[in-house]
């Protein structure tokens, strides 16, 4: 009888699917709005974000994708983020730091839209859908923080969400080539996303096998840009990987520290409960083998990403490296179809989400925790005195450097008297420090900023590990290496022991592997130099040297 009842001449049986579609669309819009609100409310740029910003500024100034003019060092982990921020900054003529913040927020909002829309396509049709996994994501304070930050995290979210949405579409006879191309961007967005690529690509092949020749064309299409950039990286920078991977020794295994890092996120927000409440239901709700295979893809990729985080020892920023893995694991559960079981699960998650968003916070707020993990946004909000530090000026005001005014010259290291610079350097002033983004904030691009932790310094990144607590802070380059590399020969040093060490190190740097390393990053980039960098990249990437006197950062 219900099928015969009409209201305003529209059958209820027809209107009900329309209302369902409106509701499901409203869930997506609400998730995007919450993301935009939370991200904007927590907008900021991190110290590491300022490192990326300086590289973009050097690129726009015509000095190449480098941190210091005249030194070919890849200080940014994400190639795609560097060039995306550069393109938008060039088109908009806006402040690069502010562009990075706004672009990160836009990417994060887009990621949530694609993530939810993909789950709607997976579980939708005429079914009413409840917000589930999306509530978990939106309730996490680290997700609010890294919606901006000036780093590539928002772009990482976007790549994950877009790849998921395209995979769900391709599984339903949608276009394949856009997915193939986007998947190929994985290592350019973040190197570890290469772990997601074979999982998604393998599921695509199982669902839409095109034959061997067409499959080979798909592989060629997805690999073309990453392979081309890899050739450029090896010839231009002389390495197989970004310099940051060497500085952090991303190839090493630190399982114990990785477990501490993962536990820092999972236990702070009591995430095990909500994850177990919704992730298994995403498989239970699938309608057939095809949907089950699609849903399993991000789950498998999320496990791989989590294992990677555990293996490399996590990060020094609270929650940052856990977020992509969590997002992958929650993709098929972003929304779940209405059912008694899913309703109970979603209600439980909703209660947890309120408690998490309102009350759950790290015990080391605005500081560095005992395991070397930092509440990064809180730390720099406190340090700068600005609730929303979104430009370099906020950092420059909080850490004013008298050298940035008055035409200072020479090499300046903390705790030492300034010394003259080598005459062949393309700068009159060089400053050294261990908080690279903050140190560089007050200075123009023609000032050399020497990174004593190796992210933007070829010598520092090739050091053997000297400390073992904080990721990315384990290679403090001794002063004698900085002096030997940048100080003018014959310059006076009052400390006899230091002077002797500098002369010893200068002799080391003058030949052998050291000379070849420095030439690879500083010699004019002729075709011959490009070729020598290219063929020597594997051996150069493996090169490490021990140091004696090191002072580990706190």
N, C-alpha and C positions, 0 to 999 in steps of 0.2 A: 504494500500500500504506500510505503514511503516514497517509492519511485514515482507515484502518481501525484504527490502533493506538490503544488507550485506556489512559489512566493514571488510576486512581481514577474510572473510568467517565466521564471527561471527555475528549473527543477532543482530540488535540494541535492539530488544525486550528482548534478553537474556543478552546483555551487560549492559543494564540500571540497572537491579537489582544488578549486580555485582558492578557497580559504586556507587550505593546507599549504599551497604554494606561497601565499602571502605570508603565512606564519614562518615558513622555512626561510623565506627571503628576509623577514624581519630579524631572525636570529643572526643572519650574516651581517646585516647592517648594524645591529646592536653590538656585535663583537668588534666590528671595525671602529665604531664610535668609542667604545671603551678603550681600545688600543690607542687611538689617537689622543684621547683625554689623558690616559695614564702616562703615555710617552711624552706628551707635551708638558705635563705637570712635573716630570722628572728630567726634563731636557738638560743636557750638559755635554761637554766634550772632555774626554779623558786626556791624561798626559800622553798616552800612546796615540790617541787621536791626533794630537798636535804634531806627532812625528809624521803621520800620514799627510797632514795638511802641509807641512813644510815641503815634503816631496812633491805634492801637487803644485805648490807655488813655484818650485824650481822648474818643474816641467813647463808650466805656463810662461815662465821667464825665459825659456829657451835653453836652459842648462841641462835638460834631459831628466829622466825619472830617477833622480838622485837626492840624497839628503844634503850633501855638501857639494857645491860646484867644484868640479875637478876630481871628484872621487866617485867612481862608479860602484856604488854599494846599494843593493836592493834592500832598503830598510822597511818596506811594506810587505806583509805576507800576502795580501790580496791584490793581485794584478788588476782584476776587474774593477775593484773599488777605486783604485788609484785613477784609472782612466775614466771611470764614470763620474767621479767627483770633478776631475779636470774638465771634462766635456760640459757638465752643467755649470761649473764656475765660469768657464769661458763664454758660454752662451748668455748667462745671466749677468755677468760682470759683478757678481756678488762676492762678499767676503767668503773665502774658501772654507773657513771653519764653520761659519753659519750654514753654508751650503751643505757641508758634510752632516751637520746635525739634522737639518730639515730633510735631507735626502734619506738619511737613516730612518727617520720616522716614517716617511712615505713608503719606504721599502717594507718596514715592519707592518704597517697597516695593510699594504698589498698582500703580504705573506699570509696574514690572518684571513683575508678575504678569499684567497685561493685555497687555503687549507680547509676552511669551512665549506666552501663551494664544492671542493672535491669530495668531501664526505657526504654532502647533500646529494651529489650525483650517485655516489656509491650506494647509499641507503635509502634514497628518496623515492621518486615515483609518487604514488598517491599517499604515501605514509607521512604522518606528522612526526617531526623530528625534534628531539630535546637537546639543548646544549649540554654537553658532557665534557669531553676532553678540552674543549675551548675554554671552559670555566677553570680548568686546572691551569692552563697556560696564562690566562688573564689575571689570575689571583697571585702570581708569583712576583714579588718585588724585583728580583733580578731581571725579569722580562721587561718591567717598566724602565729600569735603568738602562738596559742595553738596546732599548728601542731607538735610542740615539747614541751618544758616547763618541761620535765621530769616527768610530771603527766600522769594519765591514760586517758586523754581526747582523744588522738589519738586512743587508744584501744576502747574507747566508740564509736567513729566514725566508727571504723572498724566493731564492733559488729552490729551497726545499718545498715551499708551498706551491710554486708554479710547476715544478716537476711533478708533484703529486697530482695536481689538477689535470695536467696534460696526460698523465698516465691513465687516469680514470677515463678521460675522454677517448684516448686511443683504444682502451679496452672495449669501448662501446662503438667501435667503427669510426671513431673520430680521426682527425689528421694525425699522421705519425711523424712527419718530418720536423715540425716545431719541437716535439718532444726530443727527437734525436739531437737536434742542434743545441737545445737548452741543456740536456744532460752532458754534452761535451764541454760545457763551460765550467763544470765542477771544479777542476783543479785551478782554474783561474779565479774562482770566487774564494775558495779556501782549499789548500792542498789535500786536507783529509777528507773532503767531499768526494774525492776519487774512490773512496770506499762505498759510497752510495751509488755511484755510476754503474758498476757491473750488476748490482742487484736490480735496479730499475730497468736497465737495458736488457738484462736476462729475462725478466718478466714480460717485457714488451715483445721479445722474440718468441716466447712461449705462447703469447696470446695472438700475435699477428705475424707468424712466420711467413716471410716473403720469398723464400728461396735463398740459395747460397749467394748468388750474385747481388741480389738486392740487399741482403744482409751486409755484404761487404761494402756496398755503397753507403749504407747507413753508418757503419763504423767509420768510413772515410770522412763522411760529413761531420760526424761528432768529433773526430780527432783532428781535423784540419787546423782549427785555430789554436788549440792547446799545443800541438806539435810545432806550429810556426812560432809561437811565443817561446817555447822551450829552446828552439834554435837561437832566437834572439837573446834569451837569458844567458845561455852558455857563451855566446860570442861577445855580448855587451858587458855582463858582470863577471864572466869567467867561472860560474858555479852551476851546479845541477839544480840547486834549490834556492829559495830566498835566503838572504843572509840571516834573517831572523831564525830560520830553522837550525843554523849552525850555532847561533848565540844561545839557543835554548836546548841544543842537542836533542832535537826531536826524534832522532833515530834510536836513542837510548831507552831502556826499560826501567821504569820507576813505579812498580806496581803498588808498593806500600804507600807512597805519597799520593798516587792516584786514588787509592781507596779512601785516604783521608779527605782528598778533594771532593770526591763523589759524596762521601758521608756528610761533608760540610753542607752540601745543598740538600740532600735527601732527608737528613735528620732535622735540619733547621726548620723545614716546612712540612715535615711529616708526610712526605710524598708517597711513600709505599702504599698507604691505604687507598688514596684516590686513584693511583695508577692501577692497582689491582681491581678496583671497583669498575673501571670503565674499559681498560684495554682488552681483557678477554671477551667482553660483550661485543666489541667491534667485530670479532670473528664470528661469534654466535649469531649476530644479526645479518650476516652475509647470506645472499640468496643465490646459492649455486657456486660451482667450482671457479668460474671466472672471477666473481667478486671476492671469493676467498683468496685467490691468488693475488689479486690487486691489493687487498688489505694486508696480506703477509709481506709485501715488498717493503713498505716503510718500517714494519716491525723488525724485519731482518736487518735492514740498513741501520736502524736505531741501535740495535744490539752491537753491530760492528763499530759504530761511532762511540758507543759507551766503552767498549773494550779499548778503543784507541785512546780515549781520555784516561782510562785507568793505566794503560801502558806507559804513556808519556809523562805521567805524574800530574795531570791536570794543568792548572794555571795559577797565577797569583791573584787573579780577580775572582771574587766570589761569584759562583754560579755561571760565569760567562761561557765556559766550554761545555757545561752540562746542558745548556739550553737547546742547541741543535739536536742533540740526541733525544732529549725529552720531547721536542716538537715532532720528530720523526715517529717516535713510539705512540704519540697521541693522534697522529693524522687520521687513521681510520675511525677513531672514536671521537672526533671533534663534535659530531652530533650522532645521536642514536635514535632509532625509531621508537615511537611510543609503545610501551608494553609494561605490564606490571613490574617485571624484573628491572627493566631499564629505568622506569620511573623511580623506583626505590634507590637505585644506584645514583641517578642524577640528583635526587634530593639529598642524599648523603654527601655527594661531592659539593653540592651547593652550600651546605652548612660548613663544610671544611673550607671552601673558598672564602666565605665571609670571615672566618677566624684567621685564615692565612693572610688575607689582604689587610686586615685591621690590626692583628696582634703579633704574628710570627715574624721575628727579625733575628739577625745574627747577634750573638752576645758581644761582639767586638765592634759595635756600630761606630762608624766614622774613624776606624782605626785599622791597624794590621793585627790579625789574630795570632795566636800562639803557634799555629802551623805555617805561618808566612802567607796566609790567604787574607786579602784585604777587602773591606767594604769600600771598593774603589771610588764610587761616586761620593759616598759620605765623607771619605778621607779628603777628597779635593774640594768638596763644598766647604768643609771646615777650614782647610788650608787657605783657600782663596777668599773666604768670607762672603762668597757670592752663592745664593741658593740655586742659581742657574748659570754656571760658568760655561758660556757657549762660544767664546772667542779667545784668542791668544791674549787679548788685553786683560782679561780677568786674571790670568796667571802672571802676566807681567806686572800688574799692579800689586799682586800679593807677594811677589818675589822680585822687587826692583833691583836691577843690577846697574851700579854706577858706570860700568864699562859701556853700557848701551848709549851713553851720551858723552860728549866731550872728545870724540876722536881718539879713543884709546887704541894702542897697538900692542903687538907682541903676543906671546902665548901665556895664558893665565890658567893655572891649576889651583884648586882649593888647597890652602895651607902653604903655598909656596910663593916666593917672589916671582913676578913676571919676568920672562926672558924673551929675547928677540926671536922672531920667526925666521925660518929658512927663506932666503931671498927668492927661491923658485916657486914658492907657494902662491896660489891665486888669491891671496887675502893678506890684509895688514893686521887682522886681529883674529885670534883663536881662543875659545874658552872651552874648558873641559868640565865634565860633570857626569853624574850618574842618574839624574832625573831628566832625561833627554828633552822631552817636550817642554817642560817648565824652563829648563836652562835656555832653550832656543827661542822661547817666546818673545823676549825683549829685543832680539837682534835681527837685522836685515839678512837677506840671503847671501850677501858677500862676506859674511863672517863665518869662519870655520867653527862648527860646534862639534867637539870631539867627544864621542860617546865612550865612557870608560866601562860600559857593560856590554859592548859588542854588537848591539842591534844595528848600528849604523857605522861601524868601524871594522875594516877588514882584519886588522891585527887582533882586535878583541874577540871577534867571533871565532877565530882559529885557535884561541887559547884552549888548553885542557881545562876541564872543570876544576874550580878551586873551592867552591862552596856548594852546599847541598840542601839548602832550606827552601828558598823561594825560586820558583820557576822564572827564568829570564833574568835572574840577578846572581848568577853563579860564576860569572867570568869578569871579575873586577880587574881591569887592565892596570898593572902597576904604573906609577908615575914615571919610572925610568924608561918605559917603552914609549909613553907619550912624548917625553922630552927627546928621546933619541930619534923619534920619527919626525917631529915638527920643529924642534929647537935649532937655531942657527949654529953651525959648527963654530967652536971656539967661544961660545957664550959662557959667561961666568956663572958658576954655581957655588954658593957658599959652603954647602955640605960636601966634604971630601968623599965620603962614602957614596953619596948619591952621584957625584960627578964620575967616580970610577965605574959605577954600575951603568950609567948612561953611555960611557965610552965602550963598555963591553957589549951592550945591546946594540949600539950603533954599528959595531963591527959585524954582529949577527945579521942585521938588516941589510947590510951592504951586498950580500951575496946569497947564493943557494936558493932554497925554497922561499925565503923571506923576500928576496929581491924579485923573484918571479911573481909572487903574490902581489906585491905592491905595484909592479909594472902592469899586471893584469887589470888593476883598478884605476891606475893613474896615468899610464902612458897614453899618448894620443891614439885615438881609435882609428887606425888605418886598416885597410883590408887584411894586411898581414897580422896585425894585432888581434883582429876579430877571429881570424882562423886559429891563431895560437891559443886564444882564450877558449875557443870552441873545443879543440881537441884535448886541451889540458884540463878541462873542467872536472872530469872524474877524480883525477889525482889531487887537484887543488881543493876540491870539496872534502876529501879525506884528510887533508893535512891538518895536524894539530901540533902545538908546541907547549911544553911545560914552562911554568914560570916559578920563581922562588918566592919573593916577598910579595904577598897579596894581603890586602885589607878588605875583608868581606863586608858588604853593606848590611845594615841592620834589617 
